[in-house]
């Protein structure tokens, strides 16, 4: 397998820029759609008006055609102008711009998948670090709550008679919660191992020079691109 190198870029900024363009294109398409529907409604109203005039006001017509400067003539002009309308082409052009920008976003994400995935993982790890602080505080509070149990045991033992340690009512969920908190010591944020491999992991999938991904076992003589940077496994 041969390996090609690739220059560093700022994919997040590039993606944000294209997404802004995509949002603008979608807003433009919505605006054009509203205008097209408004024009269509205007034409339908003109057709209805022209038919109504034909039924109720024959003086609006000459030789079967709307008379000059009549209300029928105004309705006819609206209908004729609609015949040369290019709304279908205008809307198709707007739709195509959206499709092109959506493709651009997808391509940018594909090309920068390792950098983007690592950024998301590292952001998640920061949140995990904050959560661990809360967990440590929770364990400390639980420890203080349970610290009263030995004193209660001494009290019940000294009381004698029908009172003993079995008389103490302890919420079993406290011990269960302690176990849960202890099990979260190695809590990790979501990660894509292929895109953000730890230093001690052997990737099962590798990136090709054309930006694709293939399983390492079948890469053979395929030219490989720049592989995702390995990261340190959290302690």
ZAMARGU-4260 file (C-alpha; in steps of 0.2 Angstrom, whole numbers, plus 5000, padded with zeros to 4 digits):
<rodrens>
0) 5000/5000/5000 | 5006/5017/4996 | 5002/5033/5005 | 4998/5051/4999 | 4999/5066/5010
5) 4985/5080/5011 | 4987/5098/5017 | 4978/5104/5033 | 4963/5115/5031 | 4949/5122/5042
10) 4934/5111/5037 | 4923/5118/5050 | 4924/5135/5044 | 4922/5130/5026 | 4907/5119/5030
15) 4899/5134/5040 | 4901/5145/5025 | 4893/5133/5013 | 4879/5129/5026 | 4875/5148/5026
20) 4874/5148/5007 | 4863/5133/5008 | 4851/5142/5021 | 4851/5157/5010 | 4846/5146/4995
25) 4832/5138/5004 | 4825/5154/5010 | 4826/5161/4992 | 4817/5145/4986 | 4804/5148/4999
30) 4801/5166/4993 | 4801/5161/4975 | 4788/5147/4978 | 4777/5159/4987 | 4778/5172/4973
35) 4775/5158/4960 | 4759/5152/4970 | 4753/5170/4971 | 4755/5172/4952 | 4746/5156/4949
40) 4732/5161/4961 | 4731/5178/4951 | 4729/5168/4935 | 4716/5157/4941 | 4706/5171/4948
45) 4708/5180/4931 | 4702/5164/4922 | 4687/5163/4933 | 4683/5181/4931 | 4684/5180/4912
50) 4672/5165/4912 | 4660/5174/4923 | 4660/5189/4912 | 4657/5178/4897 | 4642/5171/4906
55) 4635/5187/4913 | 4642/5202/4903 | 4642/5199/4884 | 4645/5217/4881 | 4662/5215/4887
60) 4666/5205/4872 | 4667/5208/4853 | 4667/5194/4841 | 4670/5182/4855 | 4686/5191/4861
65) 4687/5203/4876 | 4683/5221/4871 | 4697/5234/4872 | 4699/5242/4889 | 4686/5231/4896
70) 4687/5221/4912 | 4688/5205/4902 | 4703/5212/4892 | 4712/5215/4909 | 4708/5197/4914
75) 4714/5191/4897 | 4730/5200/4898 | 4734/5192/4915 | 4731/5175/4907 | 4742/5179/4892
80) 4756/5185/4902 | 4756/5169/4912 | 4758/5159/4896 | 4776/5166/4894 | 4779/5164/4913
85) 4796/5155/4917 | 4791/5150/4934 | 4795/5131/4932 | 4812/5135/4925 | 4815/5148/4939
90) 4810/5135/4953 | 4820/5121/4945 | 4835/5133/4945 | 4832/5136/4964 | 4830/5118/4967
95) 4846/5114/4958 | 4856/5127/4968 | 4850/5119/4984 | 4855/5101/4978 | 4872/5108/4973
100) 4875/5116/4990 | 4869/5100/4999 | 4881/5090/4989 | 4895/5103/4993 | 4891/5101/5011
105) 4891/5082/5010 | 4908/5082/5001 | 4916/5094/5013 | 4910/5083/5028 | 4916/5067/5019
110) 4933/5075/5015 | 4936/5081/5033 | 4928/5067/5042 | 4943/5063/5053 | 4945/5081/5059
115) 4927/5084/5062 | 4924/5067/5071 | 4939/5071/5082 | 4933/5088/5086 | 4916/5081/5091
120) 4924/5068/5102 | 4935/5080/5111 | 4921/5092/5114 | 4911/5077/5122 | 4926/5073/5132
125) 4926/5090/5140 | 4908/5088/5145 | 4913/5071/5152 | 4926/5079/5162 | 4913/5091/5169
130) 4901/5076/5173 | 4915/5067/5182 | 4917/5082/5194 | 4898/5081/5198 | 4900/5062/5201
135) 4914/5065/5213 | 4903/5077/5222 | 4889/5065/5223 | 4900/5051/5230 | 4906/5063/5243
140) 4888/5067/5248 | 4883/5049/5248 | 4898/5045/5259 | 4892/5058/5272 | 4875/5051/5272
145) 4881/5034/5275 | 4893/5040/5289 | 4879/5041/5301 | 4875/5022/5300 | 4889/5017/5312
150) 4883/5029/5325 | 4865/5022/5323 | 4872/5005/5325 | 4881/5009/5341 | 4864/5017/5348
155) 4854/5002/5344 | 4867/4990/5351 | 4868/5000/5367 | 4849/5001/5368 | 4847/4982/5370
160) 4831/4972/5371 | 4821/4971/5356 | 4832/4985/5347 | 4847/4980/5338 | 4856/4983/5321
165) 4841/4976/5312 | 4831/4990/5318 | 4840/5002/5307 | 4831/5006/5291 | 4844/5009/5277
170) 4839/5014/5260 | 4847/5000/5249 | 4847/5012/5234 | 4862/5022/5242 | 4873/5007/5241
175) 4867/5004/5223 | 4870/5022/5218 | 4888/5021/5225 | 4891/5006/5214 | 4884/5015/5199
180) 4895/5030/5202 | 4910/5019/5204 | 4906/5011/5187 | 4907/5027/5179 | 4925/5031/5182
185) 4930/5027/5164 | 4915/5035/5156 | 4919/5040/5138 | 4911/5052/5126 | 4904/5045/5109
190) 4918/5041/5097 | 4921/5034/5079 | 4936/5023/5081 | 4939/5022/5063 | 4940/5041/5062
195) 4948/5044/5079 | 4958/5029/5084 | 4967/5028/5100 | 4986/5026/5099 | 4985/5007/5104
200) 4971/5003/5092 | 4974/4995/5075 | 4962/5003/5062 | 4951/4990/5053 | 4947/5002/5040
205) 4959/5014/5030 | 4957/5029/5019 | 4961/5028/5001 | 4969/5042/4991 | 4952/5047/4983
210) 4944/5050/5000 | 4935/5033/5001 | 4936/5020/5015 | 4941/5001/5013 | 4944/4987/5025
215) 4962/4986/5029 | 4962/4967/5025 | 4957/4970/5007 | 4967/4986/5004 | 4980/4977/4994
220) 4990/4989/4982 | 4977/5002/4984 | 4985/5020/4986 | 4980/5026/5003 | 4977/5044/5008
225) 4982/5053/5024 | 4975/5042/5039 | 4966/5049/5054 | 4978/5055/5067 | 4979/5044/5082
230) 4974/5051/5099 | 4979/5047/5117 | 4968/5035/5126 | 4960/5044/5141 | 4967/5038/5158
</rodrens>
